[in-house]
Amino acid sequence: EECTPIGVIQPDCSQGYAISSKNSRDALWYLSFVIWALGGVWLIIVLCFVSRIRLAIALNKVAAVFVGSNPSILLVPVV
Protein backbone atom coordinates (compact mmCIF):
# COMPACT_ATOMS: atom_id res chain seq x y z
CA GLU A 1 0.00 0.00 0.00
CA GLU A 2 1.40 3.34 -1.04
CA CYS A 3 1.09 6.12 1.49
CA THR A 4 0.29 9.27 -0.51
CA PRO A 5 -2.48 11.24 1.20
CA ILE A 6 -3.51 14.34 -0.73
CA GLY A 7 -4.95 17.27 1.16
CA VAL A 8 -5.14 15.34 4.43
CA ILE A 9 -2.80 15.92 7.35
CA GLN A 10 -1.81 12.51 8.67
CA PRO A 11 1.04 11.19 10.78
CA ASP A 12 4.16 9.78 9.12
CA CYS A 13 3.58 6.74 6.96
CA SER A 14 4.11 3.49 8.83
CA GLN A 15 5.95 1.94 5.89
CA GLY A 16 8.20 4.90 5.24
CA TYR A 17 7.91 7.94 3.01
CA ALA A 18 6.81 7.91 -0.61
CA ILE A 19 9.87 10.13 -1.24
CA SER A 20 12.76 8.46 0.44
CA SER A 21 15.34 11.28 0.30
CA LYS A 22 15.21 13.82 3.12
CA ASN A 23 16.66 16.50 0.82
CA SER A 24 13.92 15.90 -1.75
CA ARG A 25 11.22 16.13 0.92
CA ASP A 26 12.70 19.40 2.20
CA ALA A 27 12.91 20.80 -1.33
CA LEU A 28 9.26 19.93 -1.96
CA TRP A 29 8.29 21.45 1.39
CA TYR A 30 9.90 24.80 0.51
CA LEU A 31 8.67 24.61 -3.08
CA SER A 32 5.12 24.35 -1.76
CA PHE A 33 5.55 27.73 -0.03
CA VAL A 34 6.85 29.26 -3.26
CA ILE A 35 3.81 27.94 -5.15
CA TRP A 36 1.43 29.28 -2.50
CA ALA A 37 3.17 32.68 -2.69
CA LEU A 38 2.83 32.73 -6.48
CA GLY A 39 -0.85 31.90 -6.10
CA GLY A 40 -1.23 34.78 -3.67
CA VAL A 41 0.48 37.18 -6.07
CA TRP A 42 -1.80 35.96 -8.89
CA LEU A 43 -4.86 36.57 -6.71
CA ILE A 44 -3.72 40.09 -5.87
CA ILE A 45 -3.14 40.83 -9.57
CA VAL A 46 -6.61 39.55 -10.48
CA LEU A 47 -8.17 41.69 -7.75
CA CYS A 48 -6.30 44.75 -9.05
CA PHE A 49 -7.68 44.18 -12.55
CA VAL A 50 -11.33 43.61 -11.63
CA SER A 51 -12.47 46.83 -13.32
CA ARG A 52 -10.58 45.96 -16.52
CA ILE A 53 -12.08 42.47 -16.52
CA ARG A 54 -15.58 43.93 -16.15
CA LEU A 55 -14.86 46.33 -19.02
CA ALA A 56 -13.73 43.45 -21.24
CA ILE A 57 -16.88 41.48 -20.41
CA ALA A 58 -19.07 44.47 -21.25
CA LEU A 59 -17.21 44.99 -24.53
CA ASN A 60 -17.76 41.35 -25.50
CA LYS A 61 -21.45 41.64 -24.68
CA VAL A 62 -21.81 44.69 -26.93
CA ALA A 63 -19.90 42.96 -29.72
CA ALA A 64 -22.13 39.88 -29.40
CA VAL A 65 -25.26 42.05 -29.64
CA PHE A 66 -23.83 43.77 -32.73
CA VAL A 67 -23.00 40.49 -34.46
CA GLY A 68 -26.40 39.12 -33.48
CA SER A 69 -28.19 42.09 -35.05
CA ASN A 70 -25.88 42.24 -38.12
CA PRO A 71 -24.91 38.64 -38.97
CA SER A 72 -23.88 39.64 -42.48
CA ILE A 73 -20.81 41.32 -40.98
CA LEU A 74 -19.30 37.83 -40.68
CA LEU A 75 -19.20 37.55 -44.46
CA VAL A 76 -17.10 40.70 -44.92
CA PRO A 77 -13.44 39.75 -45.48
CA VAL A 78 -10.91 41.12 -43.03
CA VAL A 79 -8.49 43.41 -44.88
Stockholm file with secondary structure:
# STOCKHOLM 1.0

chainA/1-79         EECTPIGVIQPDCSQGYAISSKNSRDALWYLSFVIWALGGVWLIIVLCFVSRIRLAIALNKVAAVFVGSNPSILLVPVV
#=GR chainA/1-79 SS CCCCCSSCCCCCCTTCCSSCCHHHHHHHHHHHHHHHHHHHHHHHHHHHTHHHHHHHHHHHHHHHHHHHHCGGGGGSCCC
#=GC SS_cons        CCCCCSSCCCCCCTTCCSSCCHHHHHHHHHHHHHHHHHHHHHHHHHHHTHHHHHHHHHHHHHHHHHHHHCGGGGGSCCC
//
